[in-house]
Amino acid sequence: MSEAKRAVRRGADPKTTLAATADRHISVGELLGAGALRTGPGQRIVYATDLAFNEANIARVVALAHGANQLFIEAGFLQEDRELAAAKRHLTAAEAGTIARLAGVEHAVPMHFSPRYLGHEDELRAEFMANLVA
């Protein structure tokens, strides 16, 4: 079946025949017509972490994530600790939310929280969301 999937993904002519068994061949068109293979849109998933909040990085991540279905982005620090985040070359939750909003992603997931916020992850998520929808 993997040969058939590859053929459909590369846009093979429906008349292209494949070996179903040693003595049976079937066309791509027959497989598609029978509903044995279905095609659909894929998902674009972007993962962004360990980056400083500066114009160049913002532009890169926004371009990379533009219109993605999912963006997993570091949101390690609260905005009140932005100097610490900058020194460690990490994003605050607010900065991450801003980047996700600018990229116009379908769904954004904040992650890579600093251990200093153990038990306070909801504060990071709230700050992220406030800037995602701003």
Disulfide bonds with the S-S distance in Angstrom:
none
